[in-house]
Amino acid sequence: MLIETPFGPAWASVNGAGELTAFGFGEPKQNGGGENPEVARQAAEYFDGTRQVFDLPLAPGGSGFQRQVWEELRRIGYGETITYAELARRVGHPGAARAVGRANATNPIALVIPCHRVIGSSGRLTGYAYGTALKEQLLNWERRGVV
């Protein structure tokens, strides 16, 4: 499923049960067999500034640790950022910032699971699967909508 955004095309993959399995920017990397029009609707609401939290059924594939990190990412507030070290602390592994960073990097459901909200300990934007320029644009997009 293709979705138009202010930052170019995005794509979503939905399984047969209607659960979102992947979301990304640019050319589609996966294609699920199901449909869920709610994905496109909620993405449009995010980009028109009326949605700050996604409420979709998710089914990301990954290890237990990865899913734990991804669930914690969903708790980072709209327009906020935390460091990889803080994310590691929040998931109960304070010395595992690199492992948390790797789990963050393998997040298959970008935007909906907001991995773009994690930054380096210096405050600099670091790694994002779709480039740090898009990461910065997404953070700026969210910050302009925060009252």
DSSP file with accessible surface (Angstrom, degrees, kcal/mol):
  #  RESIDUE AA STRUCTURE BP1 BP2  ACC     N-H-->O    O-->H-N    N-H-->O    O-->H-N    TCO  KAPPA ALPHA  PHI   PSI    X-CA   Y-CA   Z-CA
    1    1 A M              0   0   44      0, 0.0    11,-2.4     0, 0.0     2,-0.4   0.000 360.0 360.0 360.0 127.5    0.0    0.0    0.0
    2    2 A L  E     -A   11   0A 116      9,-0.2     2,-0.4    26,-0.0     9,-0.2  -0.786 360.0-169.9 -97.8 143.2    1.5    3.4   -1.0
    3    3 A I  E     -A   10   0A  13      7,-2.9     7,-3.1    -2,-0.4     2,-0.3  -0.998  17.0-135.6-134.4 128.1    0.9    6.5    1.0
    4    4 A E  E     +A    9   0A 145     -2,-0.4     7,-0.0     5,-0.2    -2,-0.0  -0.673  29.7 174.7 -83.4 137.2    1.7   10.1    0.0
    5    5 A T  E >   -A    8   0A  16      3,-0.9     3,-1.7    -2,-0.3    39,-0.1  -0.886  48.6-102.9-132.7 166.9    3.4   12.2    2.7
    6    6 A P  T 3  S+     0   0   74      0, 0.0    -2,-0.0     0, 0.0    -1,-0.0   0.674 123.6  53.1 -63.2 -13.8    4.9   15.7    2.7
    7    7 A F  T 3  S-     0   0   52      1,-0.5   131,-0.0   127,-0.0   130,-0.0   0.069 125.0 -88.2-109.0  20.6    8.3   13.9    2.6
    8    8 A G  E <  S-A    5   0A  24     -3,-1.7    -3,-0.9    17,-0.1    -1,-0.5  -0.456  75.0 -18.1 101.1-174.5    7.6   11.8   -0.5
    9    9 A P  E     -A    4   0A  52      0, 0.0    17,-2.9     0, 0.0     2,-0.3  -0.306  55.0-172.4 -70.2 147.2    6.0    8.4   -0.9
   10   10 A A  E     -AB   3  25A   0     -7,-3.1    -7,-2.9    15,-0.3     2,-0.3  -0.846   7.4-151.5-125.9 167.0    5.7    6.0    2.0
   11   11 A W  E     -AB   2  24A   5     13,-2.7    13,-2.2    -2,-0.3     2,-0.4  -0.967   4.3-160.2-140.7 153.9    4.6    2.4    1.9
   12   12 A A  E     - B   0  23A   1    -11,-2.4     2,-0.5    -2,-0.3    20,-0.3  -0.990   6.7-152.0-134.9 146.4    3.0    0.0    4.3
   13   13 A S  E     - B   0  22A   3      9,-2.7     8,-3.1    -2,-0.4     9,-1.5  -0.980  15.5-173.3-119.9 129.5    2.7   -3.8    4.5
   14   14 A V  E     - B   0  20A   2     -2,-0.5    20,-2.4    20,-0.4     6,-0.2  -0.969  16.2-134.3-125.1 135.7   -0.3   -5.4    6.2
   15   15 A N    >   -     0   0   42      4,-2.7     3,-2.3    -2,-0.4    20,-0.1  -0.233  40.1 -88.6 -80.9 178.8   -0.7   -9.1    6.9
   16   16 A G  T 3  S+     0   0   74      1,-0.3    19,-0.2    18,-0.2    -1,-0.1   0.719 127.1  57.4 -62.5 -20.6   -3.9  -11.0    6.2
   17   17 A A  T 3  S-     0   0   80      2,-0.1    -1,-0.3    17,-0.1     3,-0.1   0.399 120.4-106.9 -89.7   1.9   -5.3  -10.1    9.6
   18   18 A G  S <  S+     0   0   12     -3,-2.3     2,-0.3     1,-0.3    -2,-0.1   0.554  72.9 143.0  85.1   9.2   -5.0   -6.4    8.9
   19   19 A E        -     0   0   69     37,-0.1    -4,-2.7    39,-0.1     2,-0.4  -0.663  55.9-116.7 -86.9 137.5   -2.0   -6.0   11.2
   20   20 A L  E     +Bc  14  58A   0     37,-3.0    39,-2.9    -2,-0.3    -6,-0.2  -0.575  36.9 170.5 -73.1 123.1    0.8   -3.6   10.1
   21   21 A T  E     +     0   0A  28     -8,-3.1    40,-0.4    -2,-0.4     2,-0.3   0.617  64.2   8.0-107.4 -20.9    4.0   -5.5    9.6
   22   22 A A  E     -B   13   0A   0     -9,-1.5    -9,-2.7    38,-0.1    -1,-0.4  -0.982  52.0-178.3-159.6 150.1    6.1   -2.8    8.0
   23   23 A F  E     +Bd  12 109A   1     85,-2.3    87,-1.8    -2,-0.3     2,-0.3  -0.961  21.5 150.3-149.6 133.2    6.1    0.9    7.2
   24   24 A G  E     -B   11   0A   0    -13,-2.2   -13,-2.7    -2,-0.3     2,-0.3  -0.939  38.3-106.3-154.2 176.6    8.8    2.8    5.4
   25   25 A F  E    S+B   10   0A  11     -2,-0.3   -15,-0.3   -15,-0.3     2,-0.2  -0.831  77.5  13.3-111.3 150.1    9.6    5.7    3.1
   26   26 A G  S    S+     0   0   30    -17,-2.9    -2,-0.1    -2,-0.3     3,-0.1  -0.621 113.1   7.8  91.6-148.0   10.6    5.6   -0.6
   27   27 A E  S    S-     0   0  153     -2,-0.2   -16,-0.1     1,-0.1    -2,-0.1  -0.458  90.2 -97.3 -71.3 139.1   10.2    2.5   -2.7
   28   28 A P        -     0   0   64      0, 0.0    -1,-0.1     0, 0.0     3,-0.1  -0.289  33.9-175.1 -59.1 136.3    8.3   -0.4   -1.2
   29   29 A K  S    S+     0   0  142      1,-0.2     2,-0.3    -3,-0.1    -2,-0.0   0.561  70.2  20.9-103.9 -18.8   10.5   -3.0    0.3
   30   30 A Q        -     0   0   98     -8,-0.0     2,-0.4     2,-0.0    -1,-0.2  -0.963  59.6-154.9-143.1 163.2    7.7   -5.4    1.3
   31   31 A N        -     0   0  136     -2,-0.3   -18,-0.1    -3,-0.1     2,-0.1  -0.926  12.0-156.6-145.3 116.7    4.2   -6.1    0.3
   32   32 A G        -     0   0   19     -2,-0.4   -17,-0.2   -20,-0.3   -20,-0.1  -0.409  21.8-125.1 -83.8 168.5    1.7   -7.8    2.6
   33   33 A G  S    S+     0   0   82     -2,-0.1   -18,-0.2   -20,-0.1     2,-0.1   0.624  81.9  72.0 -90.0 -12.1   -1.3   -9.7    1.5
   34   34 A G        -     0   0   13    -20,-2.4   -20,-0.4   -15,-0.1     2,-0.4  -0.356  67.2-134.0-101.1 178.3   -3.9   -7.8    3.5
   35   35 A E        +     0   0  142    -19,-0.2     3,-0.1   -20,-0.1    -2,-0.0  -0.983  19.9 171.7-129.9 143.6   -5.5   -4.4    3.4
   36   36 A N    >>  -     0   0   25     -2,-0.4     3,-1.8     1,-0.0     4,-0.6  -0.712  11.2-170.6-150.2  95.9   -6.2   -1.9    6.3
   37   37 A P  H 3> S+     0   0  100      0, 0.0     4,-2.2     0, 0.0     5,-0.2   0.719  82.3  75.8 -62.3 -16.8   -7.4    1.5    5.1
   38   38 A E  H 3> S+     0   0   59      1,-0.2     4,-2.9     2,-0.2     5,-0.3   0.828  87.0  60.8 -63.3 -30.6   -6.9    2.7    8.7
   39   39 A V  H <> S+     0   0    2     -3,-1.8     4,-2.3     2,-0.2    -1,-0.2   0.963 108.1  41.8 -61.6 -50.5   -3.1    2.8    8.1
   40   40 A A  H  X S+     0   0   39     -4,-0.6     4,-2.5     2,-0.2    -2,-0.2   0.905 115.1  51.9 -64.8 -39.3   -3.5    5.4    5.3
   41   41 A R  H  X S+     0   0  106     -4,-2.2     4,-2.3     2,-0.2    -2,-0.2   0.948 111.9  44.6 -64.2 -46.4   -6.1    7.3    7.3
   42   42 A Q  H  X S+     0   0    2     -4,-2.9     4,-2.4     1,-0.2    -1,-0.2   0.884 112.1  52.4 -69.1 -34.9   -3.9    7.5   10.4
   43   43 A A  H  X S+     0   0    1     -4,-2.3     4,-2.4    -5,-0.3    -1,-0.2   0.936 109.6  49.9 -63.5 -43.6   -0.8    8.4    8.5
   44   44 A A  H  X S+     0   0   55     -4,-2.5     4,-1.6     1,-0.2    -2,-0.2   0.911 110.3  50.5 -60.9 -40.5   -2.8   11.3    6.8
   45   45 A E  H  <>S+     0   0   40     -4,-2.3     5,-2.1     2,-0.2     6,-1.2   0.896 108.5  52.3 -65.2 -39.4   -3.9   12.5   10.2
   46   46 A Y  H ><5S+     0   0    0     -4,-2.4     3,-1.1     4,-0.2    -2,-0.2   0.949 112.8  44.9 -58.8 -47.3   -0.4   12.4   11.5
   47   47 A F  H 3<5S+     0   0   16     -4,-2.4    -1,-0.2     1,-0.3    -2,-0.2   0.701 110.8  52.4 -77.7 -16.3    0.8   14.5    8.5
   48   48 A D  T 3<5S-     0   0  100     -4,-1.6    -1,-0.3    -5,-0.2    -2,-0.2   0.432 117.0-113.0 -95.2   2.9   -2.1   17.0    8.8
   49   49 A G  T < 5S+     0   0   34     -3,-1.1    -3,-0.2    -4,-0.5    -2,-0.1   0.564  90.9 104.9  86.3  10.1   -1.3   17.5   12.5
   50   50 A T  S   <S+     0   0  103     -5,-2.1     2,-0.4    -6,-0.2    -4,-0.2   0.485  72.4  57.6-101.9  -2.4   -4.5   16.0   14.0
   51   51 A R        +     0   0   47     -6,-1.2    -2,-0.2    -5,-0.1    -1,-0.1  -0.995  42.4 164.2-130.8 131.0   -2.9   12.7   15.2
   52   52 A Q  S    S+     0   0   95     -2,-0.4     2,-0.4     1,-0.3    -1,-0.1   0.578  72.8  44.2-113.1 -20.7    0.1   12.3   17.6
   53   53 A V  S    S-     0   0  106     25,-0.1     2,-0.3    24,-0.0    -1,-0.3  -0.995  76.5-134.6-129.7 130.9   -0.3    8.7   18.5
   54   54 A F        -     0   0   14     -2,-0.4     2,-0.4    58,-0.3   -15,-0.0  -0.634  12.1-166.6 -83.4 141.3   -1.0    5.8   16.1
   55   55 A D        +     0   0  126     -2,-0.3   -13,-0.0     2,-0.1    -1,-0.0  -0.732  37.9 131.2-128.0  76.9   -3.6    3.3   17.2
   56   56 A L        -     0   0   10     -2,-0.4     2,-0.4    56,-0.1   -37,-0.1  -0.946  64.4-102.7-128.0 150.5   -3.1    0.4   14.8
   57   57 A P        -     0   0   63      0, 0.0   -37,-3.0     0, 0.0     2,-0.4  -0.606  46.6-161.5 -71.5 127.2   -2.8   -3.4   15.2
   58   58 A L  B     +c   20   0A  35     -2,-0.4   -37,-0.2   -39,-0.2   -39,-0.1  -0.891  26.4 175.7-116.1 147.0    0.9   -4.1   14.8
   59   59 A A        +     0   0   31    -39,-2.9     2,-0.2    -2,-0.4   -40,-0.0  -0.450  14.8 173.5-144.2  64.0    2.8   -7.4   14.1
   60   60 A P        -     0   0   26      0, 0.0     2,-0.4     0, 0.0   -38,-0.1  -0.545  29.7-129.4 -74.0 137.9    6.5   -6.6   13.7
   61   61 A G        +     0   0   62    -40,-0.4     2,-0.3    -2,-0.2    -2,-0.0  -0.711  55.7 105.3 -84.0 135.5    8.7   -9.6   13.3
   62   62 A G        -     0   0   27     -2,-0.4    45,-0.0    45,-0.1    41,-0.0  -0.940  66.5 -65.6 172.1 174.1   11.6   -9.7   15.7
   63   63 A S     >  -     0   0   57     -2,-0.3     4,-2.7     1,-0.1     5,-0.2  -0.216  52.5-102.1 -73.6 169.1   13.2  -11.1   18.8
   64   64 A G  H  > S+     0   0   46      1,-0.2     4,-2.1     2,-0.2     5,-0.1   0.906 124.2  49.9 -58.8 -42.0   11.7  -10.6   22.3
   65   65 A F  H  > S+     0   0   58      2,-0.2     4,-2.4     1,-0.2    -1,-0.2   0.934 110.4  49.6 -64.0 -45.5   14.4   -8.0   23.0
   66   66 A Q  H  > S+     0   0   46      1,-0.2     4,-2.9     2,-0.2     5,-0.2   0.942 111.2  48.9 -59.1 -46.4   13.7   -6.1   19.8
   67   67 A R  H  X S+     0   0  124     -4,-2.7     4,-2.4     1,-0.2    -1,-0.2   0.879 109.0  53.9 -63.3 -34.5    9.9   -6.1   20.5
   68   68 A Q  H  X S+     0   0   82     -4,-2.1     4,-1.9    -5,-0.2    -1,-0.2   0.934 111.2  45.3 -63.9 -44.9   10.6   -4.8   24.0
   69   69 A V  H  X S+     0   0    0     -4,-2.4     4,-2.2     1,-0.2    -2,-0.2   0.942 112.9  50.5 -63.5 -44.9   12.7   -1.9   22.6
   70   70 A W  H  X S+     0   0    5     -4,-2.9     4,-1.2     1,-0.2    -2,-0.2   0.884 108.4  52.3 -64.1 -36.7   10.0   -1.2   19.9
   71   71 A E  H  < S+     0   0   87     -4,-2.4     4,-0.4     1,-0.2     3,-0.3   0.911 109.2  49.9 -65.4 -39.1    7.3   -1.1   22.6
   72   72 A E  H >< S+     0   0   29     -4,-1.9     3,-1.7     1,-0.2     4,-0.4   0.870 102.5  61.3 -67.8 -34.2    9.3    1.4   24.6
   73   73 A L  H >< S+     0   0    0     -4,-2.2     3,-1.7     1,-0.3    -1,-0.2   0.882  96.3  61.0 -57.3 -35.7    9.8    3.5   21.5
   74   74 A R  T 3< S+     0   0   79     -4,-1.2    -1,-0.3    -3,-0.3    -2,-0.2   0.673  96.9  60.7 -68.2 -13.4    6.0    3.9   21.4
   75   75 A R  T <  S+     0   0  148     -3,-1.7     2,-0.5    -4,-0.4    -1,-0.3   0.528  77.1 104.5 -90.3  -8.1    6.1    5.5   24.8
   76   76 A I  S <  S-     0   0    3     -3,-1.7     3,-0.1    -4,-0.4    41,-0.1  -0.644  79.6-115.6 -75.2 126.4    8.3    8.4   23.7
   77   77 A G    >   -     0   0   22     -2,-0.5     3,-2.3     1,-0.1    -1,-0.1  -0.200  32.3 -87.9 -66.9 152.0    6.0   11.4   23.4
   78   78 A Y  T 3  S+     0   0   19      1,-0.3    -1,-0.1    67,-0.0     3,-0.1  -0.328 115.9  12.2 -55.0 128.2    5.3   13.2   20.1
   79   79 A G  T 3  S+     0   0   13      1,-0.3    -1,-0.3    -3,-0.1     2,-0.2   0.468 107.4 111.6  79.8   1.2    7.9   15.9   19.5
   80   80 A E    <   -     0   0  111     -3,-2.3     2,-0.3    -4,-0.0    -1,-0.3  -0.683  48.7-158.9-103.7 160.8   10.2   14.5   22.2
   81   81 A T        -     0   0   42     -2,-0.2     2,-0.3    -3,-0.1    37,-0.2  -0.961   6.7-174.0-133.8 154.1   13.5   12.8   22.0
   82   82 A I  E     -e  118   0B  16     35,-2.0    37,-2.7    -2,-0.3     2,-0.2  -0.930  27.9-108.5-135.9 164.6   15.5   10.5   24.2
   83   83 A T  E  >  -e  119   0B  36     -2,-0.3     4,-2.5    35,-0.2    37,-0.2  -0.487  27.3-112.6 -89.2 164.9   19.0    9.1   23.9
   84   84 A Y  H  > S+     0   0   39     35,-1.2     4,-2.6     1,-0.2     5,-0.2   0.896 120.3  54.6 -61.2 -38.0   20.0    5.5   23.2
   85   85 A A  H  > S+     0   0   50      2,-0.2     4,-2.3     1,-0.2    -1,-0.2   0.910 108.6  47.6 -63.4 -42.0   21.4    5.3   26.7
   86   86 A E  H  > S+     0   0   48      2,-0.2     4,-2.7     1,-0.2    -1,-0.2   0.907 110.8  51.6 -65.4 -40.2   18.0    6.4   28.2
   87   87 A L  H  X S+     0   0    0     -4,-2.5     4,-1.6     1,-0.2    -2,-0.2   0.933 109.2  50.6 -62.1 -41.9   16.2    3.9   26.0
   88   88 A A  H  <>S+     0   0    0     -4,-2.6     5,-2.8     1,-0.2     3,-0.2   0.918 110.8  49.1 -61.9 -42.2   18.5    1.2   27.3
   89   89 A R  H ><5S+     0   0  139     -4,-2.3     3,-1.7     5,-0.3    -2,-0.2   0.936 108.3  54.1 -61.6 -43.4   17.8    2.3   30.8
   90   90 A R  H 3<5S+     0   0   86     -4,-2.7    -1,-0.2     1,-0.3    -2,-0.2   0.792 107.7  49.4 -64.8 -28.3   14.0    2.3   30.2
   91   91 A V  T 3<5S-     0   0    8     -4,-1.6    -1,-0.3    -3,-0.2    -2,-0.2   0.355 122.6-104.4 -93.9   8.3   14.1   -1.3   28.9
   92   92 A G  T < 5S+     0   0   54     -3,-1.7    -3,-0.2    -4,-0.2    -2,-0.1   0.657  96.8 100.1  84.4  17.1   16.0   -2.5   31.9
   93   93 A H    > < +     0   0   82     -5,-2.8     3,-2.4    -6,-0.2     7,-0.2  -0.571  40.7 171.4-131.6  69.3   19.4   -2.9   30.2
   94   94 A P  T 3  S+     0   0   96      0, 0.0     3,-0.3     0, 0.0    -5,-0.3   0.736  78.2  48.5 -59.8 -22.3   21.3    0.3   31.2
   95   95 A G  T 3  S+     0   0   82      1,-0.2     3,-0.3    -7,-0.2     4,-0.1   0.339  93.9  80.5 -95.8   9.7   24.6   -0.9   29.8
   96   96 A A    <>  +     0   0   25     -3,-2.4     4,-2.7     1,-0.2     5,-0.3  -0.134  42.2 132.6-112.6  39.4   23.2   -2.0   26.5
   97   97 A A  H  > S+     0   0   34     -3,-0.3     4,-2.5     1,-0.2    -1,-0.2   0.881  77.4  50.6 -58.4 -38.0   22.9    1.3   24.5
   98   98 A R  H  > S+     0   0  233     -3,-0.3     4,-2.3     2,-0.2    -1,-0.2   0.922 111.2  46.9 -67.5 -42.5   24.5   -0.4   21.4
   99   99 A A  H  > S+     0   0   47      2,-0.2     4,-2.4     1,-0.2    -2,-0.2   0.913 113.4  49.2 -65.2 -39.4   22.2   -3.4   21.5
  100  100 A V  H  X S+     0   0    0     -4,-2.7     4,-2.8     1,-0.2    -2,-0.2   0.910 109.5  52.9 -64.7 -41.0   19.2   -1.0   21.9
  101  101 A G  H  X S+     0   0   18     -4,-2.5     4,-2.4    -5,-0.3    -2,-0.2   0.902 108.9  49.3 -60.8 -39.5   20.6    1.1   19.0
  102  102 A R  H  X S+     0   0  164     -4,-2.3     4,-1.3     2,-0.2    -2,-0.2   0.921 111.3  48.4 -67.0 -42.1   20.7   -2.1   16.8
  103  103 A A  H  < S+     0   0    3     -4,-2.4     3,-0.4     1,-0.2     4,-0.3   0.916 111.5  51.3 -63.1 -40.3   17.1   -3.0   17.8
  104  104 A N  H >< S+     0   0    9     -4,-2.8     3,-1.4     1,-0.2    -2,-0.2   0.921 107.7  52.7 -61.0 -42.7   16.1    0.6   17.0
  105  105 A A  H 3< S+     0   0   57     -4,-2.4    -1,-0.2     1,-0.3    -2,-0.2   0.748 108.1  50.9 -67.2 -24.0   17.8    0.3   13.6
  106  106 A T  T 3< S+     0   0   44     -4,-1.3    -1,-0.3    -3,-0.4    -2,-0.2   0.334  74.1 133.8 -98.1   8.1   15.9   -2.9   12.7
  107  107 A N    <   -     0   0   17     -3,-1.4     3,-0.3    -4,-0.3   -45,-0.1  -0.405  40.0-163.8 -57.0 118.0   12.5   -1.5   13.5
  108  108 A P  S    S+     0   0   31      0, 0.0   -85,-2.3     0, 0.0     2,-0.5   0.613  76.8  62.4 -83.7  -9.6   10.4   -2.5   10.6
  109  109 A I  B  > S-d   23   0A   0    -87,-0.3     4,-2.5     4,-0.1     6,-0.2  -0.609  75.4-170.9-118.6  69.0    7.5   -0.1   11.3
  110  110 A A  T  4  +     0   0    2    -87,-1.8     2,-2.7    -2,-0.5   -88,-0.0  -0.148  67.6  11.3 -56.1 157.1    9.1    3.4   11.0
  111  111 A L  T  4 S+     0   0    1      2,-0.4    -1,-0.2     1,-0.2    -2,-0.1  -0.331 124.1  60.2  71.0 -57.3    7.0    6.4   12.0
  112  112 A V  T  4 S+     0   0    7     -2,-2.7   -58,-0.3     1,-0.3    -1,-0.2   0.927 113.8  37.8 -66.8 -44.5    4.3    4.3   13.7
  113  113 A I  S  < S-     0   0    3     -4,-2.5     2,-2.5    -6,-0.0    -2,-0.4  -0.924 104.9-138.4 -99.8 100.8    7.0    2.9   16.1
  114  114 A P    >   +     0   0    4      0, 0.0     3,-1.8     0, 0.0    -4,-0.1  -0.287  46.0 153.3 -76.7  70.5    8.8    6.2   16.3
  115  115 A C  G >   +     0   0   10     -2,-2.5     3,-1.4     1,-0.3    -5,-0.1   0.726  65.6  75.6 -66.4 -17.1   12.5    5.2   16.2
  116  116 A H  G 3  S+     0   0    0      1,-0.3    -1,-0.3    -3,-0.2    23,-0.1   0.659  81.8  70.6 -69.1 -11.1   13.2    8.7   14.7
  117  117 A R  G <  S+     0   0   12     -3,-1.8   -35,-2.0   -36,-0.1     2,-0.5   0.364  78.6  92.4 -88.8   6.4   12.8   10.1   18.3
  118  118 A V  E <   +e   82   0B   0     -3,-1.4     8,-0.4   -37,-0.2     2,-0.3  -0.891  54.9 177.3-106.3 130.1   16.0    8.5   19.5
  119  119 A I  E     -e   83   0B  19    -37,-2.7   -35,-1.2    -2,-0.5     6,-0.2  -0.786  33.0 -85.3-126.2 169.2   19.2   10.6   19.4
  120  120 A G    >   -     0   0    8      4,-2.6     3,-2.2    -2,-0.3    -1,-0.1  -0.251  42.7-106.9 -71.4 161.5   22.9   10.3   20.4
  121  121 A S  T 3  S+     0   0  112      1,-0.3    -1,-0.1     2,-0.1   -38,-0.1   0.761 120.5  59.4 -63.9 -21.5   24.1   11.2   23.9
  122  122 A S  T 3  S-     0   0   91      2,-0.1    -1,-0.3     1,-0.0     3,-0.1   0.540 120.8-108.6 -80.6  -6.8   25.6   14.4   22.5
  123  123 A G  S <  S+     0   0   47     -3,-2.2     2,-0.2     1,-0.3    -2,-0.1   0.351  78.0 132.9  92.3  -4.6   22.2   15.5   21.3
  124  124 A R        -     0   0  178      1,-0.1    -4,-2.6    -5,-0.1     2,-0.4  -0.484  65.3-107.8 -79.3 151.4   23.2   14.9   17.6
  125  125 A L        -     0   0   48     -6,-0.2     2,-0.3    -2,-0.2    -6,-0.1  -0.643  44.5-175.7 -76.0 128.2   21.0   13.1   15.2
  126  126 A T        -     0   0   49     -2,-0.4    -8,-0.1    -8,-0.4     5,-0.0  -0.866  38.7 -17.7-124.7 160.8   22.5    9.7   14.5
  127  127 A G        +     0   0   53     -2,-0.3    -1,-0.3     1,-0.1     2,-0.3   0.686  51.4 172.8  10.4 133.4   21.5    6.9   12.2
  128  128 A Y    >   -     0   0   27     -3,-0.1     3,-2.6     1,-0.0    -1,-0.1  -0.900  37.7-127.5-154.6 133.3   18.1    6.5   10.6
  129  129 A A  T 3  S+     0   0   81      1,-0.3     3,-0.1    -2,-0.3    -2,-0.1   0.781 113.2  42.6 -54.8 -27.0   17.2    3.9    8.0
  130  130 A Y  T 3  S-     0   0   59      1,-0.3     4,-0.4    -3,-0.0    -1,-0.3   0.193 128.7 -84.6-108.1  16.5   15.8    6.6    5.8
  131  131 A G    <>  -     0   0   32     -3,-2.6     4,-1.9     2,-0.1     3,-0.3   0.219  32.0 -97.0  95.9 145.3   18.6    9.1    6.4
  132  132 A T  H  > S+     0   0   70      1,-0.2     4,-2.6     2,-0.2     5,-0.2   0.773 119.2  64.5 -68.3 -23.0   19.3   11.7    9.1
  133  133 A A  H  > S+     0   0   65      2,-0.2     4,-2.2     1,-0.2    -1,-0.2   0.942 106.4  42.7 -64.4 -43.4   17.9   14.4    6.9
  134  134 A L  H  > S+     0   0   16     -4,-0.4     4,-2.8    -3,-0.3     5,-0.2   0.903 111.3  55.9 -68.7 -38.2   14.4   12.8    7.0
  135  135 A K  H  X S+     0   0    0     -4,-1.9     4,-2.4     1,-0.2    -2,-0.2   0.944 109.5  46.3 -56.8 -46.3   14.9   12.1   10.8
  136  136 A E  H  X S+     0   0  102     -4,-2.6     4,-2.7     1,-0.2     5,-0.2   0.915 111.5  51.7 -63.5 -41.3   15.4   15.8   11.3
  137  137 A Q  H  X S+     0   0   93     -4,-2.2     4,-2.4     2,-0.2    -1,-0.2   0.911 110.3  48.6 -62.5 -42.2   12.4   16.7    9.1
  138  138 A L  H  X S+     0   0    0     -4,-2.8     4,-2.4     2,-0.2    -1,-0.2   0.923 112.5  47.8 -65.1 -43.2   10.2   14.3   11.1
  139  139 A L  H  X S+     0   0    1     -4,-2.4     4,-2.8    -5,-0.2    -2,-0.2   0.927 113.5  47.5 -64.1 -42.6   11.3   15.7   14.4
  140  140 A N  H  X S+     0   0   82     -4,-2.7     4,-1.9     2,-0.2    -1,-0.2   0.887 109.6  54.6 -63.8 -39.0   10.9   19.3   13.2
  141  141 A W  H  X S+     0   0   48     -4,-2.4     4,-0.7    -5,-0.2    -2,-0.2   0.934 112.7  42.6 -58.2 -47.1    7.4   18.3   11.9
  142  142 A E  H >X S+     0   0    0     -4,-2.4     3,-0.9     1,-0.2     4,-0.6   0.908 111.2  54.4 -67.8 -42.7    6.4   17.1   15.3
  143  143 A R  H >< S+     0   0  108     -4,-2.8     3,-0.8     1,-0.3    -1,-0.2   0.846 102.3  57.0 -64.4 -31.6    7.9   20.0   17.2
  144  144 A R  H 3< S+     0   0  138     -4,-1.9    -1,-0.3     1,-0.2    -2,-0.2   0.802 108.1  49.2 -69.5 -22.5    6.0   22.5   15.2
  145  145 A G  H << S+     0   0   26     -3,-0.9     2,-0.4    -4,-0.7    -1,-0.2   0.524  87.2 101.9 -93.9  -5.5    2.8   20.8   16.3
  146  146 A V    <<        0   0   71     -3,-0.8   -67,-0.0    -4,-0.6    -3,-0.0  -0.655 360.0 360.0 -82.9 128.5    3.6   20.7   20.0
  147  147 A V              0   0  187     -2,-0.4    -2,-0.1     0, 0.0    -1,-0.0  -0.648 360.0 360.0 -88.2 360.0    1.9   23.3   22.0
